[in-house]
Amino acid sequence: MTSRKTRPQAETPPADPERRGKRPTINDIARLANVSKKTVSRVINDSPFVRGETREKISAIIAEMGFAPDPQARGLAFRRSFLIGMIYDNPTPQYVVNMQQGILDAMKGTSFELVIRPCNRQDPHFLSDMRNFVERQKLFGVIMPPSVSEDEGLIEILDELECPYVRIASIALDEPQSMVVTHDNVGGNAAARHLAELGHTRIAHISGPSLFRSAHERRRGFVEGLAAAGLKLAPQYNREAAYTFETGVEHAAALLAMNPRPTAIFCGNDEMAAGVYMAARNAGLSIPGDVSVIGFDDSAMASRMYPLLTSVRLPIHDMGELAAAKLIATTRERRRHPPQDEKTEVTPVLVVRESTTKPETR
């Protein structure tokens, strides 16, 4: 007579993986809650398609075990990661750091992580490299400061890959939901008016590279501000540099060697303004006694130089934070119920310090 097989007893839930020295996984949560992995995933991602009591049970187990979803693992489930890429080609280190910090501040309390990708838009492989980067990382989205934000070829690739993005630029280049507009021309205008009000008439400008729309916008605002005061930017006083300290030194040295030399110089960023300080010192000239200087960005160095640098303040940290917050908000729920006002703008302001004064009368 064949003995009846006894029915196996219900499996005892495994010990807490944390107590075994292992990080708990979504499989552990599903097993302890006696549900599928898909149900756990729905709870983690706040899906409405989970019954209340089941949601509470899973949430309690997650809290008790200290479970934290792995961003890469979540990304595999959604065919997209929880990584946000910042693609930049800005040569100014402080600008990049300030923007990174703003983005990271916006990510606090979320599952998102930041991936930094420097690039060179003039590299012949730029677009193919960026496509590979976005596809390889399965990016949730991309934040683009100037001048990468101005590259329409890159925008076409992101649209093709259905990768959300936010562009930070001096003028509106896209739909409001994809833009943070900085109105750089307003800052250039304020710099010109300040120098004109002090009585300067021989005023020079060291701009950023022509590849950057910000350089054009800052120059445009500066020229318009001079025109409002009845002044012009003389061709010999108009120099194109590269947003770097070294090019600031180079072009300032040429300007200060002129006869007559300019009594004031407006620089497209603070790095180049620091270069003017060096060139003035090398030429035995004083700031602001012999030449007044204005920078742009109002980076940390502006208040650490001697004399303290007058600069146009651009809230770079806030720009990064706003862009990240806007990108993170690109959820399905938001697409179903978009906010009424998607517009995001910042306005630069002039911060007057010690590097500008009235010109000497000769």
Backbone torsions as a table, in degrees:
resi	resn	phi	psi	omega
1	MET	NA	128.1	-176.1
2	THR	-81.9	129.4	180.0
3	SER	-74.5	144.1	178.3
4	ARG	-71.7	139.0	176.3
5	LYS	-74.0	132.7	177.8
6	THR	-77.2	141.0	180.0
7	ARG	-70.0	128.5	-178.3
8	PRO	-63.0	141.8	178.8
9	GLN	-70.3	154.6	179.0
10	ALA	-59.4	137.8	-177.3
11	GLU	-68.2	132.0	178.1
12	THR	-73.0	131.8	-179.8
13	PRO	-54.3	138.9	-178.7
14	PRO	-64.9	157.8	177.2
15	ALA	-63.1	156.1	178.0
16	ASP	-54.7	120.1	-178.8
17	PRO	-57.8	-31.0	179.3
18	GLU	-61.5	-35.0	-179.4
19	ARG	-71.9	-21.7	176.4
20	ARG	-88.5	4.6	179.5
21	GLY	84.2	12.9	-179.6
22	LYS	-115.6	149.4	177.6
23	ARG	-73.8	131.4	179.7
24	PRO	-65.5	146.7	-179.4
25	THR	-115.8	171.4	178.0
26	ILE	-65.0	-28.2	176.0
27	ASN	-65.0	-40.2	178.2
28	ASP	-62.0	-43.7	-179.2
29	ILE	-63.2	-44.8	-179.7
30	ALA	-61.8	-41.5	-178.4
31	ARG	-66.6	-44.2	-178.9
32	LEU	-67.8	-32.2	-179.1
33	ALA	-89.3	-6.8	-178.3
34	ASN	57.7	45.9	176.9
35	VAL	-134.5	175.9	178.5
36	SER	-82.1	160.0	174.8
37	LYS	-58.7	-36.2	-178.6
38	LYS	-62.2	-38.7	179.0
39	THR	-66.2	-41.9	176.7
40	VAL	-61.3	-43.8	-179.9
41	SER	-60.6	-39.6	178.2
42	ARG	-62.4	-40.4	178.2
43	VAL	-64.9	-44.7	179.9
44	ILE	-58.4	-36.9	-174.9
45	ASN	-100.6	19.7	174.0
46	ASP	55.8	37.4	176.3
47	SER	-70.6	141.3	178.8
48	PRO	-77.4	-5.7	-172.7
49	PHE	-93.8	46.5	176.2
50	VAL	-137.2	132.9	179.8
51	ARG	-63.7	148.9	-174.5
52	GLY	-55.9	-48.1	-176.9
53	GLU	-67.8	-34.5	177.7
54	THR	-67.4	-42.4	178.4
55	ARG	-59.7	-44.7	-179.1
56	GLU	-63.8	-41.0	180.0
57	LYS	-63.1	-46.9	-179.0
58	ILE	-66.6	-41.8	-179.8
59	SER	-62.1	-38.1	179.7
60	ALA	-66.0	-40.9	179.3
61	ILE	-66.8	-41.6	178.1
62	ILE	-59.0	-44.5	-179.4
63	ALA	-66.4	-42.0	-177.7
64	GLU	-65.5	-37.0	-176.7
65	MET	-88.6	-8.8	-178.7
66	GLY	66.8	35.5	-177.7
67	PHE	-73.8	134.0	175.7
68	ALA	-128.1	121.6	-178.8
69	PRO	-61.7	140.1	175.9
70	ASP	-80.8	123.9	-176.9
71	PRO	-57.1	-40.3	-178.8
72	GLN	-67.9	-40.1	179.7
73	ALA	-65.0	-41.2	177.7
74	ARG	-62.1	-38.8	-178.9
75	GLY	-63.6	-37.1	179.5
76	LEU	-63.0	-37.4	179.8
77	ALA	-66.7	-32.6	-177.2
78	PHE	-100.5	5.9	-175.7
79	ARG	59.0	20.7	177.0
80	ARG	-156.5	141.7	-176.2
81	SER	-85.1	175.9	173.7
82	PHE	-102.3	37.5	178.0
83	LEU	-105.6	135.9	174.8
84	ILE	-111.3	127.9	-179.8
85	GLY	-95.4	139.1	170.5
86	MET	-111.7	110.1	-179.9
87	ILE	-102.0	124.2	-175.8
88	TYR	-143.3	153.9	173.5
89	ASP	-131.7	23.8	-178.1
90	ASN	-78.3	129.2	-176.7
91	PRO	-82.5	-0.1	-175.6
92	THR	-96.4	107.8	-175.3
93	PRO	-57.0	-43.4	-176.6
94	GLN	-64.5	-36.8	176.8
95	TYR	-59.1	-47.5	-177.4
96	VAL	-64.2	-44.1	-179.2
97	VAL	-63.5	-44.8	-179.8
98	ASN	-61.5	-41.1	-179.8
99	MET	-68.7	-41.0	176.5
100	GLN	-56.3	-44.3	-177.4
101	GLN	-64.4	-38.2	176.9
102	GLY	-63.3	-42.2	178.2
103	ILE	-63.0	-45.3	-179.4
104	LEU	-63.7	-36.9	177.9
105	ASP	-63.1	-37.5	178.4
106	ALA	-69.3	-23.8	-177.4
107	MET	-85.2	-10.8	-178.1
108	LYS	-57.9	133.3	179.6
109	GLY	82.4	3.9	177.5
110	THR	-113.5	177.4	177.5
111	SER	-91.2	1.2	-172.9
112	PHE	-83.1	149.5	175.3
113	GLU	-127.6	157.4	-176.0
114	LEU	-104.7	133.8	174.4
115	VAL	-118.2	124.1	-176.8
116	ILE	-95.6	133.9	179.1
117	ARG	-136.9	95.6	173.3
118	PRO	-70.3	155.7	-178.9
119	CYS	-155.8	175.7	175.9
120	ASN	-131.9	109.3	-176.2
121	ARG	-62.8	-20.9	-178.8
122	GLN	-87.4	-5.4	175.7
123	ASP	-69.9	132.6	-179.1
124	PRO	-61.7	-20.1	-179.7
125	HIS	-98.3	10.6	-174.2
126	PHE	-53.5	-54.4	-174.4
127	LEU	-67.9	-41.4	179.2
128	SER	-66.5	-37.4	177.6
129	ASP	-64.2	-40.8	-179.7
130	MET	-68.0	-38.1	176.4
131	ARG	-61.3	-45.3	179.4
132	ASN	-62.9	-39.9	179.6
133	PHE	-60.7	-49.9	-178.1
134	VAL	-64.3	-42.5	-178.5
135	GLU	-70.3	-41.9	-176.8
136	ARG	-65.0	-41.3	-178.2
137	GLN	-85.0	-9.9	-175.9
138	LYS	50.6	50.6	-171.6
139	LEU	-60.4	139.0	171.3
140	PHE	-65.4	-38.0	-179.7
141	GLY	-173.4	177.1	-175.6
142	VAL	-134.5	139.0	171.7
143	ILE	-110.6	132.1	-175.9
144	MET	-126.8	109.0	170.8
145	PRO	-75.5	172.2	172.9
146	PRO	-65.0	148.3	-1.4
147	SER	-97.3	1.8	177.0
148	VAL	-57.7	-34.7	-179.0
149	SER	-62.1	-17.8	-176.3
150	GLU	-94.4	0.2	-174.7
151	ASP	-89.0	105.9	-176.9
152	GLU	-69.9	-26.4	176.4
153	GLY	-63.3	-41.5	177.7
154	LEU	-67.0	-39.1	178.6
155	ILE	-61.5	-40.8	178.4
156	GLU	-61.2	-39.4	179.1
157	ILE	-66.0	-44.4	-179.9
158	LEU	-63.9	-38.8	176.8
159	ASP	-64.7	-41.4	179.5
160	GLU	-62.4	-39.3	-179.3
161	LEU	-83.2	-1.7	-177.4
162	GLU	56.0	41.5	178.6
163	CYS	-100.7	117.0	179.3
164	PRO	-61.4	153.5	-180.0
165	TYR	-152.5	160.3	170.1
166	VAL	-131.1	130.1	-179.6
167	ARG	-103.7	133.6	173.4
168	ILE	-106.2	119.8	-175.1
169	ALA	-152.1	161.9	-176.0
170	SER	-73.8	-19.5	175.0
171	ILE	-136.2	164.9	179.1
172	ALA	-71.6	123.0	-179.3
173	LEU	-116.6	-4.2	-170.3
174	ASP	-154.6	-173.5	175.6
175	GLU	-64.4	149.4	-176.2
176	PRO	-54.8	-35.5	-177.8
177	GLN	-68.6	-11.9	-179.2
178	SER	-113.3	17.3	-172.9
179	MET	-133.3	143.7	159.3
180	VAL	-121.4	115.3	-174.4
181	VAL	-100.9	133.1	-171.3
182	THR	-109.5	-9.2	174.2
183	HIS	50.0	54.3	-177.9
184	ASP	-60.4	-28.3	-179.2
185	ASN	-62.0	-30.4	178.8
186	VAL	-62.9	-39.6	178.7
187	GLY	-67.3	-41.8	177.5
188	GLY	-62.7	-39.2	178.2
189	ASN	-62.4	-43.5	-179.6
190	ALA	-63.9	-38.3	178.8
191	ALA	-63.1	-43.9	-179.7
192	ALA	-63.7	-44.1	-178.3
193	ARG	-64.8	-37.7	179.6
194	HIS	-63.4	-46.4	-179.5
195	LEU	-66.6	-38.7	178.3
196	ALA	-65.1	-39.9	179.5
197	GLU	-65.7	-29.3	177.1
198	LEU	-75.0	-14.6	178.0
199	GLY	105.2	8.4	178.8
200	HIS	-75.0	140.6	175.2
201	THR	-125.5	-29.3	175.1
202	ARG	-95.7	90.0	-172.1
203	ILE	-118.1	129.3	-179.3
204	ALA	-107.3	161.6	177.2
205	HIS	-136.5	126.8	172.1
206	ILE	-107.2	109.4	-174.5
207	SER	-95.6	168.6	171.5
208	GLY	-77.2	-179.2	-176.8
209	PRO	-69.0	150.0	-176.9
210	SER	-64.4	-19.0	177.6
211	LEU	-65.4	-22.2	-178.4
212	PHE	-94.8	121.7	175.6
213	ARG	-63.0	-30.5	178.2
214	SER	-58.3	-36.2	178.9
215	ALA	-63.5	-41.7	178.7
216	HIS	-66.0	-42.3	-176.8
217	GLU	-69.5	-38.9	177.8
218	ARG	-66.0	-40.8	177.5
219	ARG	-66.4	-42.5	-179.8
220	ARG	-59.6	-46.4	178.8
221	GLY	-63.1	-37.5	179.9
222	PHE	-65.5	-45.9	179.5
223	VAL	-63.0	-41.0	179.1
224	GLU	-66.4	-37.0	177.4
225	GLY	-66.2	-39.8	176.4
226	LEU	-64.0	-43.6	-179.0
227	ALA	-61.0	-37.8	179.2
228	ALA	-63.1	-24.6	178.9
229	ALA	-98.7	9.2	179.3
230	GLY	78.2	23.3	-177.4
231	LEU	-118.4	164.1	176.9
232	LYS	-130.3	154.1	173.5
233	LEU	-89.0	106.9	-178.3
234	ALA	-65.2	139.5	-177.7
235	PRO	-53.7	-38.8	-178.0
236	GLN	-70.3	-16.5	179.2
237	TYR	-99.3	8.5	-178.2
238	ASN	-109.1	111.7	-174.7
239	ARG	-124.2	137.2	176.5
240	GLU	-102.0	123.2	179.8
241	ALA	-117.6	-151.5	-172.0
242	ALA	-133.8	22.9	-179.7
243	TYR	63.8	23.2	-179.7
244	THR	-120.3	158.2	178.3
245	PHE	-59.4	-45.3	-175.6
246	GLU	-61.8	-42.9	179.6
247	THR	-72.6	-26.0	173.7
248	GLY	-64.3	-43.9	177.4
249	VAL	-61.1	-47.0	-176.6
250	GLU	-59.4	-51.5	-175.3
251	HIS	-75.3	-33.0	176.2
252	ALA	-65.6	-39.3	178.4
253	ALA	-59.5	-41.3	178.9
254	ALA	-66.2	-41.1	-179.6
255	LEU	-66.7	-42.3	-176.1
256	LEU	-74.7	-13.8	176.8
257	ALA	-88.0	-4.8	-178.2
258	MET	-75.1	159.3	175.6
259	ASN	-134.9	107.8	3.3
260	PRO	-80.9	147.0	178.2
261	ARG	-85.6	158.2	177.5
262	PRO	-68.2	149.2	177.9
263	THR	-93.9	-7.2	178.9
264	ALA	-151.1	146.4	178.5
265	ILE	-132.9	125.9	173.5
266	PHE	-102.5	123.1	-177.5
267	CYS	-105.4	146.3	-177.9
268	GLY	-70.1	-14.8	170.8
269	ASN	-158.1	173.5	-175.8
270	ASP	-72.0	-30.1	178.1
271	GLU	-59.3	-45.5	-179.8
272	MET	-71.3	-31.4	176.1
273	ALA	-64.1	-37.8	175.8
274	ALA	-63.3	-34.6	175.6
275	GLY	-64.4	-35.6	175.8
276	VAL	-63.0	-40.5	177.5
277	TYR	-56.8	-45.2	-179.0
278	MET	-65.0	-44.2	-179.0
279	ALA	-64.5	-39.1	178.7
280	ALA	-64.2	-42.9	178.7
281	ARG	-63.1	-42.5	179.3
282	ASN	-62.8	-30.2	-179.1
283	ALA	-89.8	1.2	-179.6
284	GLY	73.7	26.0	-179.3
285	LEU	-106.6	154.2	-178.8
286	SER	-106.6	152.6	174.0
287	ILE	-117.8	125.3	5.1
288	PRO	-97.4	8.2	-174.8
289	GLY	-56.3	-48.4	-179.5
290	ASP	-93.7	-31.7	179.8
291	VAL	-150.5	129.1	174.7
292	SER	-85.1	147.3	-176.1
293	VAL	-134.3	135.6	173.8
294	ILE	-126.8	135.0	175.5
295	GLY	-105.1	-170.4	179.0
296	PHE	-145.4	138.4	-179.0
297	ASP	111.8	-33.0	-173.4
298	ASP	53.3	53.2	176.6
299	SER	-71.6	175.2	-177.2
300	ALA	-57.7	-33.2	-177.3
301	MET	-64.3	-25.3	-176.6
302	ALA	-59.3	-35.7	-179.3
303	SER	-97.5	12.7	178.5
304	ARG	-120.2	-1.7	179.2
305	MET	-91.2	161.9	175.8
306	TYR	-126.6	122.7	-4.0
307	PRO	-71.5	161.2	-179.6
308	LEU	-55.9	136.7	-171.1
309	LEU	-85.5	127.1	167.8
310	THR	-71.0	129.1	-174.1
311	SER	-149.5	153.8	174.6
312	VAL	-84.0	120.2	-176.3
313	ARG	-84.2	119.9	172.5
314	LEU	-113.4	121.1	-174.6
315	PRO	-74.8	76.0	-172.4
316	ILE	-62.7	-42.4	177.3
317	HIS	-58.5	-47.1	-179.1
318	ASP	-64.3	-35.8	179.2
319	MET	-61.7	-44.1	177.3
320	GLY	-64.9	-41.2	-179.4
321	GLU	-65.2	-43.2	179.0
322	LEU	-64.0	-42.6	-179.6
323	ALA	-63.8	-43.6	-179.7
324	ALA	-66.0	-42.6	179.4
325	ALA	-61.9	-40.0	179.4
326	LYS	-66.8	-40.0	-179.6
327	LEU	-68.9	-43.8	-179.7
328	ILE	-61.6	-30.1	-178.9
329	ALA	-75.0	-3.0	-177.9
330	THR	-80.9	66.6	179.1
331	THR	-100.8	170.1	178.3
332	ARG	-61.5	-41.3	-179.4
333	GLU	-61.4	-40.3	-179.0
334	ARG	-68.8	-36.2	178.8
335	ARG	-67.7	-31.2	177.9
336	ARG	-73.7	-33.5	-177.5
337	HIS	-131.1	72.9	-176.2
338	PRO	-66.9	146.0	176.3
339	PRO	-60.5	154.8	-179.7
340	GLN	-68.0	-36.6	-176.5
341	ASP	-121.6	108.9	-178.5
342	GLU	-93.2	-5.2	-171.2
343	LYS	-67.3	132.5	175.9
344	THR	-133.2	120.2	-177.4
345	GLU	-138.5	152.3	169.1
346	VAL	-129.8	153.8	-178.5
347	THR	-125.6	124.0	178.7
348	PRO	-71.2	150.5	177.6
349	VAL	-133.3	149.5	179.6
350	LEU	-83.4	130.1	176.3
351	VAL	-109.6	109.1	-175.9
352	VAL	-86.5	126.5	177.6
353	ARG	-127.0	-133.2	-169.6
354	GLU	-100.0	-5.7	-172.0
355	SER	-88.9	3.9	177.7
356	THR	-128.3	139.5	178.0
357	THR	-157.2	178.8	177.3
358	LYS	-66.7	146.6	179.2
359	PRO	-71.5	150.8	175.5
360	GLU	-66.9	139.9	176.0
361	THR	-86.5	131.3	-176.2
362	ARG	-122.1	NA	NA
